[in-house]
């Protein structure tokens, strides 16, 4: 099987179910942002040595493929007549709660926040901060898609929680790597 099909040469792509849409559509933008986020998490993973964190990020990458597959599926093609999803997996509250549990564990190890944190805290933490901003963009694009086409609320909620997780993880990795965090303190002299 060849990787290229030439079917997208005129700026269109097929969604799950066969509907063809512009590559500039809100739906394609949303799952493209999710794909970019997934790749950037892969970059961050390449610098992490903590097995537990690596396992969490691997699970998140798997879940992002699940989010992306649903984002590529128009809602009218998502459910079968019997009320079950056409897709083998969909994001549920279970994955959202898992992110919350992981954040709570990391938070126990961190100093309470008093100021905004400047993205940084070492190379790995910086990659995670960049992934967080990509995640926020993916969330915004999913919200934008939801303004014209229905999106299951779990997808938006998952991306919202994931950006929080990436923020907390960046702080945690800074601590693991003995890298100082820098703060935005508007009262501090520059």
Buried (B, 14 or more C-beta within 10 A) or exposed (E): EEEEEEEEEEEBBEBBEEEEBEEEBBBBBBBBBBBBBBEBBBEBBEBBEBEEBEEBBEBBBEBBEBBBBBBBBBEEBBEEEEEEEEBEBBBEEEBBEBBEEBBEEBEEEEEEEEEEBEBBBBEBBBBBBBBBBBBBBBBBBBBBBBEEBEBBEBBBBBBBBBBBBBBBBBBBBBBBBEBEBBEEEEEEEE
